[in-house]
Every structure is written in C-alpha cells, then in structure tokens.
Amino acid sequence: MGRLVLTIIFLVMILMAPPYYADGEVPFPGFLDVAFILFVIAGLTDIVDGFAARRLNVTSKFGRMVDPLADKILVCGAFICFALIGQPKLFDLSPGVLTAIHWLVAAVLIAREAYVTILRHIAEARGVNFAATVSGKIKMFLQSFAIGTVIIKMAHVQTAAWGYWFATVVFTLMLVVTVVSGIRATQRPHGQKTT
C-alpha cells in the first residue's frame, strides 16, 4: 500500500513539472530531484519486500500476482505521464514525431505488461508458478533506469547533446528487452499444472 501511495505522488509530480519548466521555474528547488527520490524509494521498497518474502519463505500466489501489478502501475504510469508531458525531448525532432515516439513507447510497454499479466493469471489459475524470471527482472531494471534517466534529463540536462544520445540508447535498449522478455514469457509453461 505504501508503494502505491509513493507511486501516485511520484506520477502527480511528473505531471506538474511541465508548466513550471516551460518558464524555467520549478514549484520549489529540487522538485524533480524529490520526484526521483520518491521513485527510487518505491523501487527499493519492491526489492526489500521481495527479498524479505524469499528470505522468510513467505512467498504466495497472492504476492506473485500483486507485486507485478504494483510494478506495472509505477512503470506504465510513468511512461504515460511522460507521453502526456512530451518528455524526454530527443534531438530536434518535431513535436508531432516526438509525440508519436512517446506514445509508441507507452503503448509497447502497456501491451507487453497486459499480455504477460493475462498469461500470469492463466498460469496461476492452473497452479503453475509464473513468478518473475531473470529476463523479466532485467526488463524491470531497464525500465526503471529509463524512468530515472528521463527525470534526471528533465531536471539537469534538458538540451545537452549527450543527454539526447544517452536517453535514445537507454530507451532503445529498454524497448528491445521489453519485447524480448514478452516473447520469452509466451514460451513459458502456463497451461499445465506443476507437480
């Protein structure tokens, strides 16, 4: 529940940023740095929860279903917010092209997460453990890294050439891994009950 509250505050802060940044001002000094810290805390909460559950051997079907849902709200919510505010800026691309890129990224992430969520529900309903895999964890790390990259770019390096390149490379890598991990999820057993 705490992570969900942090997520909502974080997303609202992202949506609040553009009107102030358009005039070169922020609601208060370090506004986006605070948003970044909230995002990191939300992510660390997920890691600590997962570690504690495994360490204490209290993993459950409920946890395997709810934990990824919280991740999806955080990640998909962030990329929808980025699309709504037109971030990150990439080179001298026209606003129309940037808008298309931002919404394409959000759509790919949402489609992948919805698809894997459906597979997870089918598998868990049939008694198949569909816990996160290594590729899924790498995907989550890259998505989180991409979100952090956008926030830092917005806050500190809006127009730096290296910032454009770095954001482009991070986003491309994230999209490739997101799609590949989605494809790998289809290859996992989800139709037969484990013994």
URSUL-V555634 format. One record per residue. N is the residue number from 0. PSI is psi in whole degrees, 0 to 359 (NA if undefined). BURIAL is + if it has 16 or more other C-alpha atoms within 10 Angstrom, else -. D_LAST is the distance of its C-alpha to the last C-alpha in Angstrom with 2 decimals. Layout:
n->N psi->PSI burial->BURIAL d_last->D_LAST
n->N psi->PSI burial->BURIAL d_last->D_LAST
This chain:
n->0 psi->319 burial->- d_last->33.03
n->1 psi->321 burial->- d_last->35.34
n->2 psi->323 burial->+ d_last->33.91
n->3 psi->319 burial->- d_last->34.50
n->4 psi->314 burial->- d_last->38.10
n->5 psi->319 burial->+ d_last->38.68
n->6 psi->314 burial->+ d_last->37.34
n->7 psi->315 burial->- d_last->39.74
n->8 psi->316 burial->- d_last->42.67
n->9 psi->313 burial->+ d_last->41.90
n->10 psi->320 burial->+ d_last->41.80
n->11 psi->320 burial->- d_last->45.04
n->12 psi->321 burial->+ d_last->46.71
n->13 psi->316 burial->+ d_last->45.83
n->14 psi->332 burial->- d_last->47.33
n->15 psi->340 burial->+ d_last->50.41
n->16 psi->315 burial->+ d_last->51.17
n->17 psi->316 burial->+ d_last->52.87
n->18 psi->325 burial->- d_last->55.92
n->19 psi->319 burial->- d_last->56.88
n->20 psi->336 burial->- d_last->56.13
n->21 psi->329 burial->- d_last->58.21
n->22 psi->10 burial->- d_last->61.25
n->23 psi->17 burial->- d_last->60.15
n->24 psi->163 burial->- d_last->59.49
n->25 psi->157 burial->+ d_last->56.51
n->26 psi->323 burial->- d_last->56.11
n->27 psi->157 burial->- d_last->56.43
n->28 psi->135 burial->- d_last->56.37
n->29 psi->18 burial->- d_last->52.92
n->30 psi->307 burial->+ d_last->51.42
n->31 psi->335 burial->+ d_last->48.84
n->32 psi->322 burial->+ d_last->48.28
n->33 psi->318 burial->- d_last->47.26
n->34 psi->318 burial->+ d_last->44.91
n->35 psi->316 burial->+ d_last->43.42
n->36 psi->318 burial->- d_last->42.98
n->37 psi->319 burial->+ d_last->41.24
n->38 psi->316 burial->+ d_last->38.86
n->39 psi->317 burial->+ d_last->38.14
n->40 psi->317 burial->- d_last->37.62
n->41 psi->318 burial->+ d_last->35.16
n->42 psi->318 burial->+ d_last->33.21
n->43 psi->325 burial->- d_last->33.41
n->44 psi->319 burial->- d_last->32.23
n->45 psi->314 burial->+ d_last->29.01
n->46 psi->314 burial->- d_last->28.61
n->47 psi->316 burial->- d_last->29.51
n->48 psi->313 burial->- d_last->27.16
n->49 psi->317 burial->+ d_last->24.18
n->50 psi->314 burial->- d_last->25.25
n->51 psi->319 burial->- d_last->25.83
n->52 psi->318 burial->- d_last->22.48
n->53 psi->320 burial->- d_last->20.68
n->54 psi->319 burial->- d_last->23.30
n->55 psi->1 burial->- d_last->23.07
n->56 psi->48 burial->- d_last->19.27
n->57 psi->29 burial->- d_last->19.72
n->58 psi->148 burial->- d_last->17.74
n->59 psi->166 burial->- d_last->16.57
n->60 psi->319 burial->- d_last->15.62
n->61 psi->314 burial->- d_last->19.38
n->62 psi->321 burial->- d_last->20.39
n->63 psi->337 burial->+ d_last->18.32
n->64 psi->317 burial->+ d_last->20.13
n->65 psi->320 burial->- d_last->23.58
n->66 psi->311 burial->- d_last->24.10
n->67 psi->330 burial->+ d_last->24.02
n->68 psi->318 burial->- d_last->26.25
n->69 psi->320 burial->+ d_last->28.81
n->70 psi->317 burial->+ d_last->28.81
n->71 psi->319 burial->+ d_last->29.47
n->72 psi->317 burial->+ d_last->32.34
n->73 psi->307 burial->+ d_last->33.90
n->74 psi->307 burial->+ d_last->33.67
n->75 psi->321 burial->+ d_last->34.32
n->76 psi->318 burial->+ d_last->36.95
n->77 psi->315 burial->+ d_last->38.70
n->78 psi->330 burial->+ d_last->38.94
n->79 psi->316 burial->+ d_last->40.17
n->80 psi->318 burial->+ d_last->42.78
n->81 psi->319 burial->+ d_last->43.79
n->82 psi->319 burial->+ d_last->44.28
n->83 psi->325 burial->- d_last->46.35
n->84 psi->359 burial->+ d_last->48.61
n->85 psi->40 burial->+ d_last->48.84
n->86 psi->148 burial->+ d_last->47.42
n->87 psi->154 burial->+ d_last->47.25
n->88 psi->137 burial->+ d_last->50.55
n->89 psi->111 burial->+ d_last->50.25
n->90 psi->217 burial->- d_last->53.47
n->91 psi->35 burial->- d_last->56.16
n->92 psi->147 burial->- d_last->53.96
n->93 psi->156 burial->- d_last->55.38
n->94 psi->323 burial->- d_last->54.00
n->95 psi->317 burial->- d_last->52.70
n->96 psi->317 burial->- d_last->50.75
n->97 psi->316 burial->+ d_last->49.37
n->98 psi->316 burial->+ d_last->48.30
n->99 psi->317 burial->- d_last->46.50
n->100 psi->313 burial->+ d_last->44.70
n->101 psi->315 burial->+ d_last->43.69
n->102 psi->330 burial->+ d_last->42.30
n->103 psi->315 burial->- d_last->40.56
n->104 psi->312 burial->+ d_last->38.74
n->105 psi->318 burial->+ d_last->37.77
n->106 psi->318 burial->- d_last->36.68
n->107 psi->314 burial->- d_last->34.44
n->108 psi->314 burial->+ d_last->32.73
n->109 psi->316 burial->+ d_last->32.37
n->110 psi->316 burial->- d_last->31.08
n->111 psi->313 burial->+ d_last->28.43
n->112 psi->320 burial->+ d_last->27.30
n->113 psi->316 burial->- d_last->27.33
n->114 psi->312 burial->- d_last->25.33
n->115 psi->327 burial->+ d_last->22.58
n->116 psi->318 burial->+ d_last->22.59
n->117 psi->314 burial->- d_last->22.04
n->118 psi->319 burial->+ d_last->19.09
n->119 psi->316 burial->+ d_last->17.63
n->120 psi->317 burial->+ d_last->18.27
n->121 psi->312 burial->+ d_last->16.71
n->122 psi->311 burial->+ d_last->13.46
n->123 psi->325 burial->+ d_last->13.38
n->124 psi->333 burial->- d_last->14.44
n->125 psi->9 burial->- d_last->11.44
n->126 psi->14 burial->+ d_last->9.04
n->127 psi->128 burial->+ d_last->8.96
n->128 psi->117 burial->+ d_last->10.53
n->129 psi->43 burial->+ d_last->13.91
n->130 psi->164 burial->+ d_last->15.87
n->131 psi->142 burial->- d_last->19.11
n->132 psi->177 burial->- d_last->19.35
n->133 psi->315 burial->- d_last->22.39
n->134 psi->325 burial->+ d_last->24.14
n->135 psi->323 burial->+ d_last->23.75
n->136 psi->322 burial->- d_last->25.24
n->137 psi->319 burial->- d_last->28.03
n->138 psi->315 burial->+ d_last->28.70
n->139 psi->320 burial->+ d_last->29.04
n->140 psi->313 burial->- d_last->31.32
n->141 psi->322 burial->+ d_last->33.52
n->142 psi->317 burial->+ d_last->33.77
n->143 psi->319 burial->+ d_last->34.81
n->144 psi->320 burial->+ d_last->37.21
n->145 psi->319 burial->+ d_last->38.70
n->146 psi->313 burial->+ d_last->39.29
n->147 psi->321 burial->+ d_last->40.97
n->148 psi->316 burial->+ d_last->43.02
n->149 psi->316 burial->+ d_last->44.36
n->150 psi->313 burial->+ d_last->45.34
n->151 psi->320 burial->+ d_last->47.11
n->152 psi->315 burial->+ d_last->48.80
n->153 psi->319 burial->+ d_last->50.03
n->154 psi->326 burial->+ d_last->51.31
n->155 psi->335 burial->- d_last->52.89
n->156 psi->52 burial->- d_last->53.12
n->157 psi->313 burial->+ d_last->53.63
n->158 psi->11 burial->- d_last->55.79
n->159 psi->134 burial->- d_last->55.25
n->160 psi->318 burial->- d_last->54.72
n->161 psi->330 burial->- d_last->52.06
n->162 psi->321 burial->+ d_last->50.21
n->163 psi->312 burial->+ d_last->50.09
n->164 psi->315 burial->- d_last->48.72
n->165 psi->313 burial->+ d_last->46.19
n->166 psi->320 burial->+ d_last->44.86
n->167 psi->314 burial->+ d_last->44.74
n->168 psi->314 burial->- d_last->42.79
n->169 psi->315 burial->+ d_last->40.30
n->170 psi->318 burial->+ d_last->39.79
n->171 psi->312 burial->- d_last->39.41
n->172 psi->316 burial->- d_last->36.82
n->173 psi->316 burial->+ d_last->34.92
n->174 psi->317 burial->+ d_last->34.96
n->175 psi->311 burial->- d_last->33.79
n->176 psi->323 burial->+ d_last->30.82
n->177 psi->314 burial->+ d_last->29.99
n->178 psi->314 burial->+ d_last->30.00
n->179 psi->317 burial->- d_last->28.09
n->180 psi->328 burial->+ d_last->25.30
n->181 psi->318 burial->+ d_last->25.16
n->182 psi->318 burial->- d_last->24.95
n->183 psi->327 burial->- d_last->22.18
n->184 psi->327 burial->+ d_last->20.18
n->185 psi->339 burial->- d_last->20.46
n->186 psi->354 burial->- d_last->18.90
n->187 psi->149 burial->- d_last->15.64
n->188 psi->126 burial->- d_last->12.65
n->189 psi->7 burial->+ d_last->13.14
n->190 psi->340 burial->- d_last->12.85
n->191 psi->149 burial->- d_last->9.39
n->192 psi->139 burial->- d_last->6.53
n->193 psi->156 burial->- d_last->3.79
n->194 psi->NA burial->- d_last->0.00
